[in-house]
Every structure is written in structure tokens, then in C-alpha cells.
Amino acid sequence: MGLMGTSPILDNGETPIISVRGLKNSFGDQVIHEGLDLDVRRGEILGVVGGSGTGKSVLMRSVIGLQKPTTGEIDVLGENMIDRTEDEAKNIRRRWGILFQNGALFSTLTVAENVEVPIREYFPFIRPPLLDEIASYKIAMTGLPTNAGPKYPSELSGGMIKRAGLARALALDPELLFLDEPTAGLDPIAAQGFDELILGLKERLGLTVFLITHDLDTLYAICDRVAVIADQKVIAVGTIEELLALDHPWIQEYFNGPRGRAAKAA
């Protein structure tokens, strides 16, 4: 644990499932990231934290190809993500799922139809009866009731929208799951339930999870390691106990402030 290294091979000899090296993201004169390095190990839940404006979501968007970095190298699932053709990138994207902060469901489609969208895109030959069966299975995996499939997003609670978005993210049986503030806006009971859901899915399906969050309870409950973004880069990665041993002022304020102490005590 500590400051990021430069080798794409992990201590155990494995290649990281995500490897970012020398990443720079800038918008005009505003530099968001400069020299950012990060490795994500296969099978872990990695929490990503940082103050407002540190570019946590920009980092995720860079990794999944929605934001082209100014410079840097990004490998995902053993593939270089920079300057891929659309067909090449599409073949890689089918191996991951994404849950954006607001769920990003199509409002004019039912929950089941939303789940079917990526399946139809990648497997257009699958007939409707099997599509419906797959969607029902994915919906059930996320703990939604069986009657959620024909409902529209406007008929769902905030927690149900998150779970419906997660069902869609799981539609293609991904190896890698990206979650952007999944418990934001949820009450504590719903947030805890979502944390337990993610942990259970990770263990049952062997998922690797890249998780952006501000929720200290989530970090303590399910994250194997936490990456801290500050000063335009990832300054440290480790368990919470390892991070607490560092003397960086933001890390200490984040984990040892009033909310941090409450989460730790819980």
C-alpha cells in the first residue's frame, strides 16, 4: 500500500483487470488529472473516493471510453482502450456493466424492456420469449419483486430505480461492474440493502467492482481496497486501515471527521 507504482504486473504475478498509467484529463485550461496511475485487481471491490471536483466520474468515463484523455494509457480486461475502432471497443464493452448515478433508465421503456436493451444490441437474434426470460432472471437477481418488470421508471422508488439499473448492467453477464454513487439519495436502510446486494453478487458471480462513492458506510462494509484521488492523481490505494496510517490531510479529515468516526464506530 502507499503511493502508486508503475508496473502493470501485480505483486501476485497477475495482470490487473484495469490498469491506468500517466493519465491526464483536461478541459481547456483546467487540468483534472495529471500523471494518474491506478490498478484494479481481478475479483475485488475497489472504492474510489476524493473531494468534489477531483474527477472521480471523469476517471470512470475515461476507463469506459466516454471521455478521451489528453494523454495516458488505459488497459481494461487485457485490452488497450486508447484509439480502438468502434467495433473493437464494442467487443470489449460487452464484458462490463455500468450503473450510473441516476440509474439512466429509458423513461419510455418498462423495467424489463430496459434490461433487454443491451441484449438486443449485442444479440439481435434472440427471440422475445427468451429475452423476457432473461430479463425476468436479471430483475430477480437484484431483489426486485416479480411485478417490477412491466412497470415504468416513473412508477418506481429511488431504490428500485437503482436496482433496475443494476439489472440492466448485469444483462450481459459482465466480468466487470462500474458503479457511480450507487447509494446516493437512498435512505440508510435502502443503502445498506444495496451494499449487501453488491457484495452478494460479487461473491456469487466473481465480479470485479469499480465503485465511486462518498458513502463511508459502503467503504467499510464492502470495499476490499480504497483509492484516494487528490492533487490530480491517485495518491494512495489500500485498505481503510492502511489509509488511516497515512498522514495526508484530506485522508485524515475524510476518515476521521465526525461522519468518519460514526461510520467506523458502526
ZIFEN-V304788 format. One record per pair of residues at least 6 apart in sequence whose ideal C-beta (glycine too) atoms are under 8 Angstrom apart, sorted by sequence separation. I is the first residue (numbers start at 0). GAP is how many residues later the second one is. D is the distance in whole Angstrom. If there is no record, write none. Layout:
# ZIFEN-V304788
I	GAP	D
I	GAP	D
This chain:
# ZIFEN-V304788
8	6	6
9	6	6
24	6	8
25	6	6
39	6	5
49	6	5
60	6	4
61	6	8
73	6	7
74	6	7
104	6	8
119	6	8
139	6	7
200	6	6
201	6	8
212	6	7
227	6	7
228	6	7
235	6	8
245	6	8
253	6	6
7	7	7
23	7	7
24	7	4
48	7	7
61	7	5
72	7	7
73	7	4
105	7	8
118	7	6
138	7	8
169	7	8
182	7	8
201	7	6
210	7	7
218	7	6
226	7	5
227	7	5
235	7	6
243	7	8
7	8	7
24	8	4
47	8	5
73	8	6
80	8	7
83	8	7
105	8	6
108	8	7
125	8	8
147	8	7
152	8	6
155	8	6
168	8	6
182	8	4
185	8	6
227	8	5
242	8	5
243	8	8
23	9	6
57	9	6
72	9	6
78	9	8
104	9	5
138	9	6
168	9	8
226	9	8
227	9	7
254	9	7
22	10	5
23	10	5
61	10	8
71	10	8
135	10	7
138	10	6
226	10	5
235	10	6
7	11	5
23	11	7
24	11	8
47	11	7
62	11	6
80	11	7
105	11	7
119	11	7
152	11	7
182	11	6
197	11	7
210	11	8
225	11	7
243	11	6
22	12	7
23	12	8
47	12	8
61	12	6
63	12	8
118	12	6
147	12	7
181	12	6
182	12	7
210	12	7
224	12	6
225	12	7
235	12	7
242	12	7
243	12	7
7	13	7
21	13	6
22	13	4
62	13	6
68	13	8
78	13	5
135	13	6
197	13	8
224	13	6
225	13	7
234	13	6
21	14	8
22	14	7
134	14	6
224	14	6
225	14	6
5	15	7
21	15	7
22	15	8
76	15	6
115	15	5
118	15	6
223	15	7
227	15	7
235	15	7
239	15	7
19	16	6
20	16	5
64	16	6
75	16	6
115	16	8
118	16	8
143	16	6
147	16	7
165	16	8
181	16	7
234	16	8
19	17	6
222	17	8
225	17	6
19	18	4
62	18	7
76	18	6
115	18	8
229	18	7
18	19	8
19	19	8
64	19	8
76	19	8
114	19	8
115	19	5
143	19	5
178	19	7
17	20	7
18	20	5
75	20	7
111	20	7
114	20	4
142	20	6
143	20	7
161	20	6
201	20	8
219	20	6
227	20	8
229	20	5
17	21	7
18	21	8
37	21	8
141	21	4
161	21	8
218	21	6
229	21	8
17	22	4
31	22	8
32	22	6
112	22	8
141	22	7
194	22	7
198	22	7
227	22	7
15	23	4
16	23	5
31	23	4
35	23	7
111	23	4
114	23	5
143	23	7
194	23	5
198	23	5
227	23	6
15	24	6
16	24	7
64	24	6
93	24	8
111	24	7
114	24	6
141	24	5
161	24	7
176	24	8
190	24	6
197	24	6
15	25	6
16	25	4
32	25	7
138	25	7
141	25	5
176	25	8
191	25	7
195	25	8
15	26	7
31	26	5
32	26	7
140	26	7
190	26	7
194	26	5
227	26	8
13	27	7
111	27	7
157	27	5
158	27	5
190	27	7
194	27	5
13	28	6
64	28	7
93	28	5
110	28	6
138	28	5
141	28	7
157	28	6
158	28	8
9	29	6
32	29	8
63	29	7
137	29	4
140	29	6
181	29	7
187	29	8
191	29	7
24	30	6
137	30	8
176	30	5
178	30	6
182	30	7
183	30	7
5	31	7
7	31	7
9	31	6
158	31	4
162	31	7
165	31	8
169	31	7
174	31	8
175	31	7
176	31	7
177	31	8
178	31	7
180	31	6
181	31	7
183	31	8
4	32	7
63	32	7
134	32	8
137	32	5
157	32	7
161	32	6
172	32	8
174	32	7
175	32	5
176	32	5
177	32	5
178	32	5
179	32	5
180	32	6
182	32	5
3	33	4
24	33	5
110	33	7
137	33	6
173	33	7
174	33	7
175	33	8
176	33	7
178	33	7
180	33	7
3	34	7
24	34	8
63	34	6
158	34	7
162	34	7
175	34	7
178	34	8
180	34	8
3	35	8
158	35	7
169	35	8
182	35	6
22	36	7
32	36	8
35	36	7
134	36	8
181	36	8
24	37	6
110	37	5
111	37	4
133	37	7
110	38	5
111	38	7
19	39	8
22	39	6
109	39	7
110	39	7
113	39	8
215	39	7
109	40	5
110	40	6
109	41	6
110	41	8
19	42	8
24	42	7
109	42	6
110	42	7
19	43	7
108	43	8
215	43	6
219	43	6
24	44	5
25	44	5
56	44	8
107	44	8
215	44	6
218	44	8
219	44	7
17	45	6
23	45	6
24	45	6
106	45	7
110	45	7
22	46	5
23	46	4
106	46	5
215	46	8
216	46	5
219	46	8
23	47	5
105	47	8
106	47	7
215	47	4
22	48	8
23	48	6
104	48	4
215	48	8
21	49	6
22	49	4
114	49	8
216	49	7
21	50	5
22	50	8
102	50	7
113	50	6
117	50	7
121	50	6
142	50	7
20	51	6
21	51	6
22	51	7
113	51	8
116	51	7
19	52	7
20	52	4
114	52	5
118	52	5
19	53	7
20	53	8
110	53	5
113	53	8
114	53	5
117	53	5
118	53	7
18	54	8
19	54	5
113	54	5
116	54	8
117	54	6
142	54	6
18	55	7
115	55	7
141	55	7
17	56	8
18	56	4
104	56	6
110	56	7
114	56	5
17	57	7
18	57	8
17	58	5
102	58	4
15	59	8
16	59	7
101	59	8
102	59	6
104	59	6
16	60	6
104	60	6
140	60	7
102	61	7
103	61	6
102	62	4
14	63	6
98	63	7
104	63	7
99	65	7
98	66	5
7	67	7
98	67	5
98	70	5
96	71	8
97	71	6
96	72	3
96	73	6
96	74	7
96	75	7
94	77	8
96	77	4
93	78	5
95	78	5
98	78	7
94	79	6
95	79	7
96	79	8
97	79	8
98	79	7
100	79	5
94	80	5
95	80	4
96	80	5
97	80	5
98	80	5
99	80	5
100	80	4
94	81	7
95	81	7
96	81	7
98	81	7
100	81	8
95	82	6
97	82	8
98	83	6
100	83	6
76	98	7
76	99	7
75	100	7
63	114	6
62	115	8
59	118	6
59	120	6
56	123	6
62	147	7
59	150	7
59	152	6
44	153	7
44	154	7
56	155	6
55	156	5
44	157	6
16	158	7
17	158	8
16	159	6
42	159	8
45	162	8
47	162	7
42	163	6
44	163	8
45	163	7
47	163	7
48	163	8
42	164	8
43	164	6
44	164	4
45	164	6
46	164	5
47	164	5
48	164	7
42	165	6
43	165	7
45	165	7
46	165	8
47	165	7
48	165	7
41	166	5
44	166	6
46	166	6
40	167	7
39	168	6
39	170	6
48	170	7
58	170	7
46	171	7
46	172	5
55	173	6
54	174	7
53	175	4
46	176	4
53	176	6
44	177	5
45	177	7
48	177	6
54	177	8
44	178	5
45	178	7
46	178	7
47	178	8
48	178	7
49	178	6
53	178	8
44	179	5
45	179	5
46	179	4
47	179	5
48	179	6
49	179	3
50	179	7
43	180	4
45	180	7
46	180	7
48	180	7
49	180	6
43	181	6
45	181	6
47	181	7
40	183	8
40	184	8
37	189	6
17	190	8
16	191	5
45	191	8
17	192	7
35	193	8
35	196	7
36	196	7
37	196	5
34	197	7
35	197	4
36	197	6
33	198	4
34	198	5
35	198	6
38	198	8
32	199	5
33	199	6
37	199	7
50	199	6
31	200	7
32	200	6
30	201	6
48	205	7
3	229	8
3	230	6
2	232	7
3	232	8
2	233	6
3	233	7
1	234	6
0	235	7
0	236	7
1	236	7
0	237	3
0	238	7
0	241	4
0	242	8
1	244	8
